[in-house]
């Protein structure tokens, strides 16, 4: 072991890494047959239901593998069904979208609601909305801000999310590159970044980026928020977000290379031509002036 909770197995090109924290563990590797043998060994020697469900369950998410095409489909139908039944929302009539036009509106005359039950609902939906139901991330994240003093109006909004889940239980994420013809253990990553200059009331900018597997719509990481440093131009804001995205791409590349996978050169897309030119250290123009001053005269 490299420390008290992290263990490595290496034999030739095969690598397995297992972390053990109390009664929880995480196992990753670059050889599925060997990984399967090891997990089957754990299942045969320890009474651990989550191990016996391999490879169809991880933190409540069901995984369906399509190795010939390099795809993994992830959904949380079972977890969501349990949550709906626990909350008493399993008989709601399905709806087409997870929110209504009044999502951000607040009725001061709405009666108080059961705080414990409401918080149980928002917390039950928060994990799926982050893991594989990104289509509900916005309404669920907003409703968590109502946990302290929820009203009947908020409960109605939560039920709308639940009704949407009821009709879309099998919705999820497809990770990988469709029609992939190469080695399933070869990965590539793509980043897409954008920023808006001076969009906040205090003059600070806002930006974010997505990272996906390959060139398809298999998003694995999203970051969006207020830029805490002061940016003096759109190019400055765009460059800041591009650098954050590039750092995250480097992290993914390094991590997967260390466990033995082949990682191709990542791509980064943005809609700022000046930001791209500055990023590539090309001949500067006037739109780059604030970024040039920031990085050369500190």
N, C-alpha and C positions, 0 to 999 in steps of 0.2 A: 504493500500500500504506500502511496505517496504521502498520505496523512491518515488520520484516524477514521475517516469516513469515505475515502476515495480509493478505489481499487482498479488496477489495470490487468488485462490479460493480453499477452502478445505472443503469437506463434506464426512466424513467417510474415505474410502480409495481413493476417487476421488480427484485428484489435477489438477488444471489448472494454468498456469503461463503466463501472458501477459505483454510484454514490449511495451510501446508506446513512439515513438520518432518523434515528429512533426506530419507529415501525414503518418508515417509508423508504422507498428506494427508487432510483432511476437508472436504467440500463440502456446504453447506446452502443452500436457497433457497426462495422462495415461489411459483415457477412451474415445474411439473414439465416441460413441453415444453422450455423454455429450459435447465433443468438437464440434461435428457437430451441436448440438442444439445451442450452444453459437455462432458459426459462422453464422448459419442461422439467429439468432437474430440480429447480426450485419448487415447482408445483408439486412434484412427487415427494418432496421432503418437508415442505412447510404448508400449513393450512392457511393459504392466502388467496381468497377468491379473485382478487384483481389479477394475480399471476395466471390463474387457470383460464382466464378469459383471453389470454394472448392469442392472436395479435389483434383482437377486435375491440379492445377497450383501453383507454388511457385517460385518466382524470375525468371520467364520465363521458368521454367522446368515443364513439364507435369508429373503428378504422377498417377500411376495406382496401386491400392491396391489389394492384394490377401491375406486377413487376415487369412483364414483357413490354408494357408501354410506359413504364416509369411513372406511374400515377398512384396517388393515395387519396381516397375519398374519406372525408371526416364529417360526421354529423353527431348530434346529441339527442336523437329522437327518444331514446329510453329515459335519459335524465330529465328531459323536458316533460315527458308524460308523467313521471313520478312527481315532479314539481307541481304540475297542473292538478293532479289528484290530491296532493297534500294541501294545496291552497283552496280546493273546492271549485276550481275553474275548469274542470275537465269536461263539462257539459255545455260550454259556451259555443255559440254559433260562430264558425270561422269567418274572418274578415280578410280583405285583400291587402290592407296596409296596416302596419303596427301602431298607427297614431291617427288622431283626428286633427282638424284644422285648429282646435283650441288647445293644442298641446302646451304651448308656452303661455297661455292665458291663466290668470288666477282669479277665482271668484271669492271675494272676501266674505260672502254670506254662506259659503258652503260649510256644512257641519263637520266637526272633527271626526276622524276615523280611527280605528284601532291601530295604534302605532306598531305594535308587535307583529300583527298579521301583515300590515303593509310592508314593513321592513323585511319580513320573511320572503315576501314576493319579489321585491326589488333585488335582494341578495341572491335569491334562487335564479333569477334571470340574468344577473350581471355576468356570471362566469360564462354561460353559453354565448352571450352577446359579444364577449371578448375573444372567445376561442374559435367559434366557427359560425356564429350567427351575426355577422357584422351588419346585416340588414336591419337589426334591431338595436344596434349600439347607441345611436343617438337618443331615441325615446327612453331607453332603460337608464342610460347615464343621466339624463335630465331628471327622471323620477327619483333617482337616489338622492337628489338634492332636497327632496320633500320628506325624507325619513324622520326628521325631528318632529314636525307637526303636520302630518298628512291630513287631508280633508277627503270628504266623499267624492269630490271632483277628481282628486288624485287617484282614488281607488278605481274610478270609472276609466281613467286613462290606463292604469295598470291592467285592467281587465281587457282593454283593447289590445294591448301587447299579448296577453294570454290567448285571446281569441285568434290572433294572427298565428301564434305558435301552434294552436290546435289544428289549423289547416295546413301547416307547412312543416310538420315534424321532421320530415326527411330532408329538408333543405340543409345544405352544409357547404363545405369547401372542397374543391378538387385541387390537390397539390401536385405539381409536376408539369410536364410538357406533353400535351396530347400528341399522338402519332410520333412519339419519340422513338428513333431507330437505333440509338446508341446504347452505351453502357448505362444501366439503371443507377450505377453508383458514380456517375459523372453529373455534376451540378453546375448551373450558371445562375447568377443573380442579376436582377435589373432594378435600378432605383429611379424613382420619378419624384422630383422636388419642385416646389413653387413657394413663393412668398409675396406678401403684400406690404408695401412700405407705408409706415405711419398710419396704420388702420385703427389703432387704439386711441382712446381719449387722451392718454398721456404722451402721445406721439410715437410710441413704440410700435414695432412692426409685428406681423403675424406670419407664421410659415409652417410648413409641414412636408412630409415625404412618405412615400410608400416604397416597400421593397417586396419584390415578387420573385418566384422561382422561374427562371427562363424568361421568355418573351410573352408568355401567356398570362391570363388573369388569375394567377395563383398567389395571392398576396399573403405574406407571412409576417410582415411587420409594418406598423403604421405609427407615425409620431406627428402630432400637430399641436401647436400652442403658441403662446406669446413669446416673441424673441426678447430675452431679458437684456441683452446688450443694446446700446443705442446705435441704430443704423441711420445713415445720413442720405441714403438714396435707395432706389429700387434695386440697383445692381449690388449694393452693399448687403441688403437683406437677402437677395437671391444667393449671393456667394456664401453667406453664413449658413443657409440651409443646405446648400450643395455640399459644404464641408461636413456638416453633421451627417448627411446621408452617406457620403463617401466613407466616413469613419465607421458607420454601422455596416456598410458593405464589406469593409476590410475585416471587421470582427467576424462576420459570417464566413468569409473566405478562409480566414485563419482557423476558425473552430472546426470546420468540416475537413480542412486539409489535415489537421492534427489527428483526426480519427481515421484517416486513410482514404478519404474520398478524393476523386479528381475534381478540382474546381476550376472552371474556365474564367477568363477575364470578365469582370463585371461591367455592365453598362450603366450609365447615369444620364437620364433625360431631364431637361429643364426648358422652359420657354423664354429664357433670358439670353439673348445672343451675347450681350456684353458680359454677363456672368460666365458664359461658356468660354469666351475669349480670355477673360481674366483667369479663370480656372486653369486654362491651358498655357498661361503666361505668354499670350500673343501680344502684338503691338497694342498698347493702351489707347483708349479713346476717352472723351470727356465724361462719359457715363461711368467710367471706372475710377474717377479721380478720388472719391471718398475711400474706396477700398484700398487704393494704392497708398494714400496718406496713412490710413489706419495701420497697414502692415509694414510700412517702411520708416515711419517717423513716430516712434513711441517714446 
